[in-house]
Amino acid sequence: MTATVSETTIDASVDVRFTAAGTPLAVRYDGRVWAVAAEPLHWFTRDSWWETQRTVPVGIGNVVDIEHWRVQVRLICP
């Protein structure tokens, strides 16, 4: 017998609460609070600014690096 894991991937904006160290602690999605249940994955990608030709005000900071987090969560507040 093989156990399978049911996994749902959601690509949506959520409100995130971070620890003092800067890692995700919990997310609020669809009116509910979900706790981060496993070690999150963290990586950066680069924006193709030369293709989009986006402009930003001087001094706005780093707009080329895009930060990504992938988290597994469990419901804590219905």
C-alpha positions as CSV (number, residue, x, y, z in Angstrom):
1,M,0.0,0.0,0.0
2,T,1.3,3.4,-0.9
3,A,0.4,6.6,1.0
4,T,-0.1,9.6,-1.1
5,V,-0.2,13.3,-0.1
6,S,-2.9,15.6,-1.3
7,E,-1.3,18.8,-2.3
8,T,-3.0,22.0,-3.4
9,T,-1.0,24.9,-4.8
10,I,-2.5,28.3,-4.6
11,D,-0.9,31.2,-6.5
12,A,-2.6,34.1,-4.7
13,S,-1.7,37.2,-2.7
14,V,-1.9,36.7,1.1
15,D,-1.0,38.7,4.2
16,V,2.1,37.2,5.8
17,R,3.3,37.5,9.4
18,F,7.1,37.1,9.7
19,T,9.3,36.1,12.6
20,A,12.0,38.5,13.9
21,A,14.5,36.6,11.8
22,G,12.4,37.3,8.7
23,T,10.9,33.9,7.9
24,P,7.2,33.4,7.4
25,L,5.3,32.4,10.5
26,A,1.6,32.5,9.4
27,V,-0.5,33.7,6.5
28,R,-4.0,35.1,6.3
29,Y,-5.9,33.9,3.3
30,D,-9.7,34.1,2.6
31,G,-10.4,35.4,6.2
32,R,-8.6,32.6,7.9
33,V,-5.2,32.3,9.6
34,W,-2.9,29.5,8.6
35,A,0.3,28.6,10.5
36,V,3.5,27.7,8.6
37,A,3.8,23.9,9.2
38,A,7.2,23.1,7.6
39,E,10.5,24.8,6.8
40,P,9.7,27.4,4.0
41,L,11.6,27.4,0.7
42,H,13.1,30.8,-0.1
43,W,14.6,32.0,-3.4
44,F,15.1,35.1,-5.6
45,T,14.6,35.6,-9.3
46,R,15.6,38.6,-11.4
47,D,13.1,40.9,-13.2
48,S,13.7,41.3,-17.0
49,W,13.7,45.1,-16.8
50,W,15.3,45.3,-20.3
51,E,12.2,43.6,-21.7
52,T,9.5,45.4,-19.7
53,Q,11.3,48.8,-19.8
54,R,9.6,49.7,-16.5
55,T,10.9,52.8,-14.8
56,V,10.9,53.6,-11.1
57,P,11.8,56.7,-9.1
58,V,15.4,57.3,-8.2
59,G,16.3,55.9,-4.8
60,I,13.4,53.4,-4.6
61,G,15.9,50.5,-3.9
62,N,16.3,47.1,-5.5
63,V,13.5,46.5,-7.9
64,V,15.4,43.9,-10.0
65,D,15.5,41.0,-7.4
66,I,12.1,39.4,-6.8
67,E,11.7,37.5,-3.5
68,H,9.7,34.2,-3.4
69,W,8.6,32.0,-0.5
70,R,6.9,28.6,-0.8
71,V,5.2,27.5,2.5
72,Q,3.2,24.6,3.7
73,V,0.5,25.7,6.1
74,R,-2.2,24.3,8.5
75,L,-5.4,26.0,9.6
76,I,-5.2,27.5,13.1
77,C,-8.2,29.9,13.2
78,P,-11.4,29.2,11.3
